[in-house]
């Protein structure tokens, strides 16, 4: 895993199961209101703990992102955050993009973001 603070991206290489071994995923945390540069912990992106907290993830799965300065406050989504039946892709200015696609966000805090990996994301093979 490599972090590029200038671009706000984390690049993950490989996977250990689920048929995505050797794939590359690019994650971006987009927060315009942050007082400091977001930082994602090493091994800080995992499948949701309720689903095993694995280091391998898949399109259409919930993930947890751990780090620091990820958001300015803590909260879960509410009904007011939805646009009709569409979940929010940003809460209080904090959002996540995966493979260039906005992810649905259901929880933010300075140390954690919970997001849904877009089902249309296709992992790219690492070189």
Secondary structure in CASP SS format (residue, H / E / C, confidence):
PFRMAT SS
TARGET T0000
AUTHOR 0000-0000-0000
METHOD secondary structure of the structure
MODEL  1
X C 1.00
X E 1.00
X E 1.00
X E 1.00
X C 1.00
X C 1.00
X C 1.00
X C 1.00
X E 1.00
X E 1.00
X E 1.00
X E 1.00
X E 1.00
X C 1.00
X C 1.00
X C 1.00
X C 1.00
X C 1.00
X C 1.00
X C 1.00
X C 1.00
X C 1.00
X E 1.00
X E 1.00
X E 1.00
X E 1.00
X E 1.00
X E 1.00
X E 1.00
X E 1.00
X E 1.00
X C 1.00
X C 1.00
X C 1.00
X C 1.00
X C 1.00
X C 1.00
X C 1.00
X E 1.00
X E 1.00
X E 1.00
X E 1.00
X E 1.00
X E 1.00
X E 1.00
X E 1.00
X E 1.00
X C 1.00
X H 1.00
X H 1.00
X H 1.00
X C 1.00
X C 1.00
X C 1.00
X C 1.00
X C 1.00
X C 1.00
X C 1.00
X C 1.00
X C 1.00
X C 1.00
X E 1.00
X E 1.00
X E 1.00
X E 1.00
X E 1.00
X E 1.00
X E 1.00
X C 1.00
X C 1.00
X C 1.00
X C 1.00
X C 1.00
X C 1.00
X E 1.00
X E 1.00
X C 1.00
X C 1.00
X H 1.00
X H 1.00
X H 1.00
X C 1.00
X E 1.00
X C 1.00
X C 1.00
X E 1.00
X C 1.00
X C 1.00
X C 1.00
X E 1.00
X E 1.00
X C 1.00
X C 1.00
X E 1.00
X E 1.00
X E 1.00
X E 1.00
X E 1.00
X C 1.00
X C 1.00
X E 1.00
X E 1.00
X C 1.00
X E 1.00
X E 1.00
X E 1.00
X E 1.00
X E 1.00
X C 1.00
X C 1.00
X C 1.00
X E 1.00
X E 1.00
X E 1.00
X E 1.00
X E 1.00
X C 1.00
X C 1.00
X C 1.00
X C 1.00
X C 1.00
X C 1.00
X C 1.00
X E 1.00
X E 1.00
X C 1.00
X C 1.00
END
